[in-house]
Each structure stands twice: as structure tokens, then as C-alpha cells.
Amino acid sequence: MHECSRMERIMRTIKMGNTGLTATAPALGCLPLQRRNVEDAVKLIRKAYDGGIRFYDTANAYTDSEYKLGIALEGVRKNCIVATKSTSTDKKGAWEHIRNSLKMLRTDYIDLFQFHCVQKMPDINDPDGAFAAALEAKEQGIIRHIGVTTHLIAVAEQCIESGDFETLQFPFSYISAQKDIDLAAKCEAKGMGFIAMKGLAGGLITNVRACHAFMKQYPSVVPIWGIQTEEELQQWLDMAEEDPDMTDELLSQIAEDKRELGSGFCRGCGYCMPCPVDIPINNAARMNMLLRRSPYQGYMTDEWHEKMNRINNCLECGSCASKCPYQLNTPELLKYMLKDYNEFYELHKNETVD
């Protein structure tokens, strides 16, 4: 990998609050790396690095994502900001995650350690809690900054007001509600870095140019894109080089997406999982949009037909709805999706992917 590239010189950079960290825009969300084999994932990351990307967001929960990132950044780690996460709520578990992340990432420090997908604000005063482990690790120089990620706006606002976290990661896209978008300004006022996840609304937004132009309007926001293929990566690198501004045409396209998607759609975050009867809720609950906004042939297989029809086995336990951060009536949504899917399936089941 090259030490410095032309793209690195022109890449837009964003100061992350008062951390002293400077991220690139775009940044790489590494969750999809777990879907690639090691060789292909490493190749993708190195292409991202050569393209000028210097911020990488991963997590202990993303199976082998940290391992692949560690291999890919060996030799250039010092030039990058690596953020990872732990879902642990106790001190012992958090320390285990920190040590494992260091091993997998092949590094002796973590730039940004984040409490992952919290349902309530971590207790900073609990001597046996995860925050105690993060503080100890920070004192030892093992982690340099402490952040938090959540999908719950009330929890996000609590974390901002507390002053105990240096960054917040929250869903943020051009179809977000205004109250969600306002979090970025609240973080900026408090000197917190703001990291935008779900910028593509779980894959339902496909207009890369509109996404780039939207994010550019918020210079304190670090957009991370979950990139799985070289073609997707090249799209974001092309946008970084072209750096388009918002236009009336893009605003019109954004308005159309907002109209079509509304607010009551599944973002695919997966908080509802696992399902006791193995319904793939995080995709099934947004199937109608996946069929109409992305290549649908992959969902016309016997395997996906069987998965979708597991909805008929729903126990009505209500667990999925109770865990949904967007307060969706998930069981009712699933029933609607199954009906729509089966009608679509009958029309297209004989089509195959080229």
C-alpha cells in the first residue's frame, strides 16, 4: 500500500469534536467485511487505504471483521484511526473484548473504543461496569478515546448531556427525522464527535450522490459507509473526488425517497433478533423495499421463499416489537411483508440472477 496517495491529499477531513482525531470522509464501516473471505476483505481494505480512507469502524461483535482489518492495516496502522466496540456491560467482559480487539487488530492501542448499541446510558460510577474497564484502559494508554453508539434518541440525548463520552454514533441519513438530525448540532456544541451510521438506511437508499451531498452539509459529521464490494468502494471514492454539492435535482430525489419510505420502515438494525422460530426479521420486515429498490432475483430462491414463509410460524410473542428502537409493530409488518412477498414471488420465481 502507498504511504500517501493523491486521493488522500484531496480527501475531505472532519475533526471529531475535542478528541484531536481527524477522520476522512468517506470512512469505512467494516461490518460487511465478515461476509467476504479473508483474501477479498484484505484486498478491499487496502484499496480503501490506497484511495485515501483513513477511518475504519469495526466491532468485537462483527465476527472476524477485526481480524481482517488487522491484517490489511499491518504496516500502515499508525496512519489510521481505528474504532471498535464492545457490547459488554460489565468490567470483566469489557476487558476481555478490549484484549481480544487488540489481538485481532494486531495493534497495541485502540483510537476510539465505543459502547456498542446501548439500550441505556452506561453507568460511569459502577466499579464493576464496562465503563470502569474503559477508564482503566484509557489510563494505561490502551484506548485513547471513549464513545457510545445507540439507536435510541432518548439515550443519545442522555449521553450527550452527561459529558462523559467523547463521541456518539447514531443513525443519520437524509430520510432521518429532524430530531435525529439535530443530534449532530447538539454534539458539536458539547465538543463531541458525531459518527453517522445507517447513512443508507439499511440499504434502502441507493442514491450515492444524494447521500454525499447531504452529509457534506454537516461538516462535523463523520459518515461511515458499510462497503462490501470494490464497486461500492469505487462509488464513494469517486464521490470524494468529485465532491458534489446539494442541488435542486438532488433535493427533489431526496423528497421522493422520503415520501416513498416514510418513517415506519425497518432499518435492518437487527435488535429484534434472534427470533424463536428463526424468522430473518431484519430483512423480512423490509422485504417489499428490498424487492423494489435493489436487485430482487436473489430473494426469489427456494431458500428465501422458505425463510419468508416462516412468518406463518410466528408465535406472537411480541419480543421483536418490544426490542425495536423505532417502535414498529413488527408482527403486523411481517404479515404484510409475507403477503406482498408471495405475490411478488409468484410473478418472478422463475427469474435467475445473471
C-alpha positions as CSV (number, residue, x, y, z in Angstrom):
1,M,0.0,0.0,0.0
2,H,1.2,3.5,-0.8
3,E,2.1,5.8,2.2
4,C,0.4,8.7,0.6
5,S,-1.9,8.9,-2.4
6,R,-3.4,11.7,-4.5
7,M,-6.8,10.8,-3.0
8,E,-5.5,11.1,0.5
9,R,-4.4,14.7,-0.3
10,I,-7.8,15.7,-1.6
11,M,-10.0,13.7,0.8
12,R,-12.3,15.8,2.9
13,T,-11.4,15.6,6.6
14,I,-13.5,16.1,9.7
15,K,-12.4,16.9,13.3
16,M,-14.1,14.6,15.7
17,G,-15.2,17.0,18.5
18,N,-12.5,17.7,21.1
19,T,-10.8,14.3,20.7
20,G,-8.0,15.6,18.5
21,L,-8.8,12.8,16.0
22,T,-9.4,13.7,12.3
23,A,-11.4,11.3,10.2
24,T,-11.7,11.1,6.5
25,A,-15.0,11.4,4.6
26,P,-15.8,8.8,3.5
27,A,-14.9,6.4,6.3
28,L,-15.2,2.6,6.1
29,G,-17.8,0.7,8.1
30,C,-16.4,-2.7,8.5
31,L,-19.5,-4.8,9.4
32,P,-19.8,-6.1,5.8
33,L,-16.2,-7.5,5.9
34,Q,-17.5,-10.5,7.7
35,R,-19.3,-11.5,4.5
36,R,-16.1,-11.6,2.5
37,N,-13.4,-14.2,2.7
38,V,-10.1,-13.1,4.2
39,E,-8.3,-12.5,0.9
40,D,-11.1,-10.5,-0.6
41,A,-11.7,-8.4,2.6
42,V,-8.0,-7.6,2.9
43,K,-7.9,-6.5,-0.8
44,L,-10.9,-4.3,-0.3
45,I,-9.4,-2.6,2.8
46,R,-6.1,-2.0,1.1
47,K,-7.9,-0.5,-1.9
48,A,-9.8,1.8,0.6
49,Y,-6.5,2.8,2.2
50,D,-4.8,3.5,-1.2
51,G,-7.9,5.5,-2.1
52,G,-7.3,7.8,0.9
53,I,-9.6,6.4,3.5
54,R,-8.1,6.6,7.0
55,F,-11.0,6.0,9.4
56,Y,-12.2,2.4,10.0
57,D,-15.1,1.5,12.2
58,T,-15.5,-2.1,13.4
59,A,-16.7,-4.1,16.4
60,N,-16.0,-7.1,18.5
61,A,-19.4,-8.4,17.5
62,Y,-18.6,-8.3,13.8
63,T,-17.2,-11.9,13.9
64,D,-13.9,-11.8,12.0
65,S,-14.0,-8.2,10.8
66,E,-11.3,-7.0,13.3
67,Y,-9.1,-9.9,12.3
68,K,-9.3,-9.0,8.6
69,L,-8.8,-5.3,9.3
70,G,-5.7,-6.1,11.4
71,I,-4.1,-8.0,8.5
72,A,-4.9,-5.3,6.0
73,L,-3.5,-2.4,8.0
74,E,-0.3,-4.0,9.1
75,G,2.5,-1.7,8.4
76,V,0.3,1.4,8.0
77,R,-1.7,1.2,11.3
78,K,0.0,4.4,12.6
79,N,-1.6,6.4,9.7
80,C,-5.2,5.3,10.5
81,I,-7.9,5.8,13.1
82,V,-9.4,2.5,14.2
83,A,-12.6,2.5,16.1
84,T,-14.1,-0.7,17.6
85,K,-16.9,-1.5,20.0
86,S,-17.9,-3.8,22.9
87,T,-21.4,-4.9,23.8
88,S,-20.3,-5.9,27.3
89,T,-21.9,-4.2,30.3
90,D,-19.6,-5.5,33.0
91,K,-15.9,-4.7,33.7
92,K,-14.6,-8.3,33.2
93,G,-16.4,-8.7,29.8
94,A,-15.3,-5.3,28.6
95,W,-11.7,-6.1,29.4
96,E,-11.9,-9.4,27.5
97,H,-13.3,-7.6,24.5
98,I,-10.6,-4.9,24.6
99,R,-7.8,-7.5,24.8
100,N,-9.4,-9.6,22.0
101,S,-9.7,-6.4,19.8
102,L,-6.0,-5.6,20.3
103,K,-5.1,-9.1,19.3
104,M,-7.4,-9.3,16.3
105,L,-6.4,-5.8,15.1
106,R,-2.7,-6.5,15.6
107,T,-2.2,-3.3,17.5
108,D,-1.3,-2.1,20.9
109,Y,-3.9,0.7,21.1
110,I,-7.4,1.5,20.0
111,D,-8.1,5.0,18.9
112,L,-11.8,5.0,19.8
113,F,-13.5,2.4,22.0
114,Q,-17.3,2.6,21.9
115,F,-20.0,1.0,24.0
116,H,-22.0,-0.8,21.3
117,C,-25.7,-0.4,20.7
118,V,-26.6,0.6,24.3
119,Q,-30.2,0.4,25.4
120,K,-29.4,2.7,28.4
121,M,-26.5,5.0,29.2
122,P,-23.5,3.1,30.7
123,D,-23.1,3.8,34.4
124,I,-19.8,5.6,34.8
125,N,-19.9,5.2,38.6
126,D,-20.2,1.4,38.7
127,P,-16.8,0.0,39.7
128,D,-17.7,-3.3,38.2
129,G,-19.3,-1.9,35.0
130,A,-17.9,-1.7,31.5
131,F,-17.1,2.0,31.8
132,A,-14.7,1.2,34.6
133,A,-12.7,-1.1,32.2
134,A,-12.7,1.6,29.6
135,L,-11.3,4.2,32.0
136,E,-8.6,1.8,33.2
137,A,-7.6,1.0,29.6
138,K,-7.5,4.7,28.8
139,E,-5.3,5.4,31.8
140,Q,-2.9,2.7,30.5
141,G,-2.9,4.2,27.0
142,I,-4.5,1.1,25.6
143,I,-7.5,3.1,24.4
144,R,-7.3,6.8,23.6
145,H,-11.0,7.9,23.5
146,I,-14.3,6.6,24.7
147,G,-17.5,6.8,22.7
148,V,-21.0,5.3,22.6
149,T,-23.4,4.0,19.9
150,T,-27.2,3.7,20.1
151,H,-30.3,3.7,18.0
152,L,-32.4,5.3,20.8
153,I,-32.7,9.1,20.6
154,A,-33.5,9.4,24.3
155,V,-30.4,7.5,25.3
156,A,-28.4,9.5,22.7
157,E,-29.5,12.8,24.3
158,Q,-28.7,11.5,27.8
159,C,-25.2,10.6,26.7
160,I,-24.7,14.0,25.1
161,E,-25.8,15.8,28.2
162,S,-23.7,13.7,30.5
163,G,-20.5,14.9,29.1
164,D,-18.9,11.5,29.8
165,F,-18.5,10.4,26.2
166,E,-16.2,11.8,23.5
167,T,-18.2,10.6,20.5
168,L,-21.7,9.5,19.6
169,Q,-22.6,7.1,16.8
170,F,-26.2,7.3,15.7
171,P,-28.3,6.5,12.6
172,F,-28.2,9.6,10.4
173,S,-29.4,9.9,6.8
174,Y,-31.3,12.1,4.5
175,I,-34.5,10.4,5.5
176,S,-33.9,10.8,9.2
177,A,-36.4,12.7,11.4
178,Q,-35.4,16.3,12.2
179,K,-34.9,15.4,15.9
180,D,-32.3,12.8,14.9
181,I,-30.5,15.3,12.6
182,D,-30.5,17.8,15.4
183,L,-28.3,15.5,17.4
184,A,-25.3,16.4,15.3
185,A,-25.5,20.1,16.3
186,K,-26.0,19.1,20.0
187,C,-22.8,17.0,19.8
188,E,-20.9,19.8,18.1
189,A,-22.0,22.3,20.9
190,K,-20.7,19.9,23.5
191,G,-17.4,19.2,21.7
192,M,-18.4,15.6,20.9
193,G,-17.6,13.8,17.7
194,F,-20.6,12.6,15.7
195,I,-20.4,9.4,13.6
196,A,-23.3,8.8,11.2
197,M,-24.3,5.1,10.8
198,K,-27.1,3.8,8.7
199,G,-26.4,6.5,6.1
200,L,-28.1,4.3,3.5
201,A,-31.0,3.5,5.9
202,G,-30.0,-0.2,6.0
203,G,-29.6,-0.4,2.2
204,L,-32.9,1.2,1.2
205,I,-31.2,4.3,0.0
206,T,-29.2,3.8,-3.2
207,N,-28.5,7.4,-4.4
208,V,-24.8,7.8,-3.6
209,R,-24.6,11.3,-5.0
210,A,-27.5,12.5,-2.8
211,C,-26.0,10.8,0.3
212,H,-22.7,12.5,-0.3
213,A,-24.2,15.9,-0.9
214,F,-26.5,15.6,2.2
215,M,-23.6,14.6,4.5
216,K,-21.5,17.4,3.2
217,Q,-24.0,19.9,4.6
218,Y,-22.9,18.7,8.1
219,P,-19.2,19.3,8.4
220,S,-18.9,17.9,11.9
221,V,-20.5,14.6,10.9
222,V,-18.3,11.6,10.1
223,P,-20.2,9.4,7.6
224,I,-19.3,5.7,7.7
225,W,-20.4,3.5,4.8
226,G,-20.8,-0.2,5.1
227,I,-18.9,-1.2,2.0
228,Q,-18.8,-4.8,0.8
229,T,-17.5,-4.8,-2.8
230,E,-14.9,-3.0,-4.8
231,E,-17.6,-1.5,-7.0
232,E,-19.3,0.1,-3.9
233,L,-16.0,1.4,-2.7
234,Q,-15.2,3.0,-6.0
235,Q,-18.5,4.8,-6.0
236,W,-17.6,6.5,-2.7
237,L,-14.1,7.3,-3.8
238,D,-15.5,8.8,-7.0
239,M,-17.9,11.0,-4.9
240,A,-15.0,12.0,-2.7
241,E,-13.0,13.2,-5.7
242,E,-15.9,14.9,-7.4
243,D,-17.3,16.3,-4.1
244,P,-20.8,17.3,-5.4
245,D,-22.9,19.9,-3.6
246,M,-26.6,19.6,-3.0
247,T,-28.7,20.6,-6.0
248,D,-32.4,21.2,-6.6
249,E,-32.5,17.9,-8.5
250,L,-31.0,16.0,-5.6
251,L,-33.4,17.7,-3.2
252,S,-36.2,16.5,-5.4
253,Q,-34.9,12.9,-5.4
254,I,-34.5,13.1,-1.6
255,A,-38.1,14.3,-1.2
256,E,-39.3,11.4,-3.3
257,D,-37.4,8.9,-1.2
258,K,-38.8,10.4,2.0
259,R,-42.3,10.2,0.5
260,E,-41.9,6.6,-0.5
261,L,-40.2,5.3,2.6
262,G,-41.9,7.4,5.2
263,S,-40.9,6.8,8.8
264,G,-42.5,3.4,9.5
265,F,-39.9,1.2,7.8
266,C,-37.5,-1.4,9.1
267,R,-33.9,-0.2,9.0
268,G,-32.5,-3.7,9.4
269,C,-30.6,-3.0,12.6
270,G,-31.2,-6.5,13.9
271,Y,-32.1,-5.5,17.5
272,C,-35.2,-7.7,17.2
273,M,-33.1,-10.8,16.6
274,P,-32.9,-13.7,17.3
275,C,-36.4,-14.9,16.6
276,P,-37.6,-18.0,18.5
277,V,-38.9,-19.5,15.2
278,D,-35.9,-18.3,13.1
279,I,-37.7,-15.7,11.1
280,P,-35.0,-13.5,9.5
281,I,-36.8,-10.4,10.8
282,N,-34.1,-7.8,9.9
283,N,-34.6,-8.5,6.2
284,A,-38.1,-9.9,6.2
285,A,-39.6,-6.8,7.8
286,R,-38.4,-4.6,5.0
287,M,-38.7,-7.1,2.1
288,N,-41.1,-5.0,0.0
289,M,-38.5,-2.3,-0.2
290,L,-35.6,-4.7,-0.9
291,L,-37.6,-6.2,-3.7
292,R,-38.3,-2.8,-5.3
293,R,-35.2,-0.8,-4.5
294,S,-32.4,-3.4,-5.1
295,P,-31.8,-6.4,-7.4
296,Y,-34.6,-8.8,-6.3
297,Q,-33.6,-12.0,-8.0
298,G,-31.6,-13.2,-5.1
299,Y,-34.8,-13.3,-3.0
300,M,-36.6,-15.5,-5.5
301,T,-34.8,-18.6,-4.5
302,D,-36.3,-21.6,-2.7
303,E,-34.2,-20.8,0.3
304,W,-35.6,-17.3,0.7
305,H,-39.1,-18.5,-0.1
306,E,-38.8,-20.9,2.8
307,K,-37.3,-18.2,5.1
308,M,-40.1,-15.7,4.4
309,N,-42.8,-18.3,4.9
310,R,-41.5,-19.0,8.5
311,I,-43.6,-15.9,9.2
312,N,-46.6,-18.2,9.3
313,N,-45.0,-19.8,12.3
314,C,-44.9,-16.5,14.3
315,L,-45.7,-17.1,18.0
316,E,-47.0,-13.6,18.5
317,C,-44.6,-13.4,21.5
318,G,-44.1,-9.7,20.9
319,S,-40.3,-9.9,21.6
320,C,-39.4,-8.3,18.3
321,A,-41.7,-5.4,18.8
322,S,-40.6,-4.8,22.3
323,K,-36.9,-4.6,21.2
324,C,-37.5,-2.4,18.1
325,P,-35.8,1.0,18.7
326,Y,-38.2,2.6,16.1
327,Q,-41.4,1.3,17.9
328,L,-42.5,-0.7,14.8
329,N,-45.4,-3.2,15.2
330,T,-43.1,-5.9,13.8
331,P,-45.5,-8.9,13.8
332,E,-48.1,-6.9,11.8
333,L,-45.4,-5.6,9.5
334,L,-44.1,-9.2,8.9
335,K,-47.6,-10.4,7.9
336,Y,-47.9,-7.6,5.4
337,M,-44.4,-8.4,4.0
338,L,-45.2,-12.1,3.6
339,K,-48.4,-11.4,1.6
340,D,-46.5,-8.9,-0.6
341,Y,-43.5,-11.2,-1.0
342,N,-45.6,-14.3,-2.0
343,E,-47.4,-12.2,-4.6
344,F,-44.1,-10.9,-6.0
345,Y,-42.6,-14.4,-5.8
346,E,-45.4,-15.9,-8.0
347,L,-44.6,-13.3,-10.7
348,H,-40.8,-13.6,-10.6
349,K,-39.9,-17.0,-9.2
350,N,-38.6,-18.3,-12.5
351,E,-36.1,-15.5,-12.9
352,T,-32.5,-16.1,-12.1
353,V,-29.5,-13.8,-11.4
354,D,-27.3,-13.3,-14.4
